[in-house]
């Protein structure tokens, strides 16, 4: 009888300890997410690259270099346009000054005098 109780107790303990348990959800939907880069900089796993190396690869790519060249060209064109606008503004300002001088000299002449061009 003692052996029967002992065997039943062992069977119950083994059954209880080996039963499937539902694992807890490690990543619940309402858990806060990290808003920063979580990639390891110095990872020793196979195929791992540091963030600095990836950045250098992206910067050396042809697409990046082309976009940099286009940006430089756009800046140069913008500078040229500004210079042309400034030149036109200077010319128009000089013309206005010349017209004002001409009007002032015409107004200051006595009534009997005529201006010879």
PyMOL commands that set and color helices and strands:
alter all, ss='L'
color gray80, all
select helices_A, chain A and resi 2-18+51-59+62-108
alter helices_A, ss='H'
color red, helices_A
deselect
rebuild
show_as cartoon
